Structures are given as structure tokens and as C-alpha cells.
């Protein structure tokens, strides 16, 4: 009982405080903001189509695996619905550089890289600069370490 309460509080307190927190509904954890939005409301398809983050519209929102995603256009929303896995950020939207180092940090959706048709986000400018020094190496490290990182508590909040 005490463990269940502790786990519930660990998930609920960041949301109540408006901090980024992991969401999990039928899949691995995904970083959401205090409003329950992935990518702080940015359109996941825009990274691929416009090559930059774009704010999504509340009236063009979709829930996928318990997480809400917003879109800048109906075309982007439809593209996501046709193939959501193509547009989801890697490592649940958590910082890719941190994942390569074996820790879980939130990410800033404005600090992004698309590599081999995959979206990677980073915590801040410093993490993004470090990431860009060896993207293939960091991807390999993050891919190897993510299975152990996935259930760690989020740091850096």
C-alpha cells in the first residue's frame, strides 16, 4: 500500500507542480508537460516537414498511447495518424544526450536533430552541442543504455 502511494505521488507531483513528467499508457514513458502535452504542444510532424518546431493547435490534438500531441495543420495530424511511430521522438522525448550517458533528463523541444528519419531532442544548448559532436556514437550509446534508463527517475528538473 505504501509503495503504491509512493509511486502514485512520484507520477502526480510533477504534474501538479507544472513540471515535465513521464506519462505511460500502454507503452514506454513519454515526457509530457504540466498540461499533459508531449513536446510542450509542438507538432511532431513539423520537425520532418518544416525542419523546425512549430506550435500545435489545441483543436488539432490527438491522443496516442495515453499522450496528447498537437498539430499545426490537418495534413500533419493525418500524417501522424497514418504512421505515428515515424514521428514520435526517440527515448520518449527525453534528452538523447543524457540517455547516451545513462541518465534521464527532460528535453527542450526546440533543441532537436532529425537523423535517419528519427527525431532526437536534447535538454539544452550545451547538451545539443555535445550531441552534435558524435551523433552516430551517441545514438549507439543511447540505444544500448535506454532499456536501463527508461525506468529511472527524471533528473534535472
C-alpha positions in Angstrom: 0.0 0.0 0.0 2.7 2.5 0.9 4.7 1.6 -2.2 1.6 2.2 -4.4 1.1 5.6 -2.7 4.7 6.5 -3.2 4.6 5.5 -6.9 1.3 7.5 -7.4 2.9 10.6 -5.8 6.1 10.2 -7.9 3.9 10.5 -11.1 1.4 13.0 -9.8 3.6 15.6 -8.0 5.5 16.8 -11.1 2.2 17.3 -13.0 0.6 19.2 -10.1 3.7 21.5 -10.0 3.6 22.0 -13.7 6.9 20.2 -14.3 7.7 17.8 -17.1 6.9 14.3 -16.1 6.7 10.9 -17.7 3.4 9.5 -18.9 2.8 5.9 -19.6 -0.3 4.3 -21.0 0.3 1.1 -22.9 3.9 1.9 -23.8 7.2 3.3 -22.6 7.3 6.6 -20.7 6.9 9.7 -22.7 7.8 13.2 -21.5 4.8 15.4 -21.0 4.4 18.9 -19.7 2.2 20.0 -16.8 -0.8 20.1 -19.2 -0.2 16.5 -20.3 1.2 17.5 -23.7 4.0 15.8 -25.5 6.7 18.1 -26.9 5.2 21.0 -24.9 2.5 21.2 -27.5 4.8 21.3 -30.6 3.8 19.4 -33.7 5.9 16.2 -34.1 5.4 16.1 -37.8 6.6 19.7 -38.3 10.2 18.6 -37.4 10.2 16.4 -40.5 8.1 18.6 -42.9 9.1 22.1 -41.9 12.5 21.2 -40.4 11.7 23.2 -37.3 9.5 23.0 -34.3 6.0 24.6 -34.7 3.4 25.1 -32.1 0.4 22.8 -32.5 -3.2 24.0 -32.2 -5.4 22.7 -29.4 -8.2 21.9 -31.8 -5.9 19.6 -33.8 -4.9 17.4 -30.9 -4.7 13.6 -30.9 -4.2 11.1 -28.1 -1.8 8.3 -28.8 -0.9 5.7 -26.2 -2.3 8.0 -23.4 -0.3 11.1 -24.5 -1.7 14.2 -26.2 0.0 15.5 -29.3 -0.9 18.8 -31.1 -0.5 19.6 -34.7 -0.1 22.8 -36.7 -2.2 21.5 -39.6 -4.7 18.9 -40.5 -2.2 17.4 -43.0 0.3 17.0 -40.2 -2.3 15.4 -38.0 -3.3 13.0 -40.7 0.3 12.1 -41.4 0.8 11.3 -37.7 -2.4 9.2 -37.6 -1.3 7.2 -40.6 2.2 6.3 -39.1 2.7 7.6 -35.5 5.8 5.7 -34.9 7.6 7.5 -37.7 7.1 10.9 -35.9 7.5 10.0 -32.2 10.6 11.4 -30.6 13.2 8.8 -29.7 13.7 7.9 -26.0 10.1 9.1 -25.2 11.1 12.7 -25.9 13.7 12.7 -23.1 17.1 14.1 -23.7 19.0 12.0 -26.2 22.4 13.1 -24.9 21.5 12.2 -21.3 20.3 8.8 -22.5 23.7 8.2 -24.1 25.2 8.9 -20.7 22.9 6.5 -19.0 20.6 9.1 -17.2 17.1 10.5 -17.9 16.7 14.3 -18.3 13.8 16.2 -19.8 14.3 17.7 -23.2 13.6 21.1 -24.8 11.6 20.6 -28.0 13.5 23.5 -29.6 16.8 21.5 -29.2 16.3 18.9 -31.8 18.0 16.9 -34.5 16.4 14.6 -37.2 18.8 11.8 -38.1 17.9 8.9 -40.4 14.2 10.0 -40.2 14.2 9.9 -36.4 13.6 12.8 -34.1 16.1 13.3 -31.2 15.6 16.0 -28.5 18.1 17.5 -26.0 17.9 19.1 -22.6 19.6 22.5 -23.5 22.1 24.1 -25.9 25.1 22.6 -24.1 23.6 19.1 -24.4 22.8 19.7 -28.0 26.3 20.9 -28.8 27.8 17.8 -27.1 25.3 15.6 -29.0 26.3 17.1 -32.4 30.0 16.2 -31.8 29.3 12.5 -32.4 25.7 11.9 -33.3 26.2 8.3 -34.5 28.2 7.3 -31.5 25.7 9.0 -29.1 22.8 7.2 -30.8 24.5 3.9 -30.4 25.2 4.6 -26.8 21.7 5.8 -26.1 20.1 2.9 -27.8 22.2 0.5 -25.7 21.6 2.3 -22.4 17.9 3.3 -22.9 16.5 -0.1 -21.7 18.1 0.5 -18.3 17.4 4.3 -18.3 13.8 4.0 -19.2 12.5 3.4 -15.7 14.9 5.8 -13.9 13.5 8.9 -12.3 13.8 12.1 -14.3 16.7 14.3 -13.2 17.5 17.9 -14.0 14.1 19.4 -13.1 
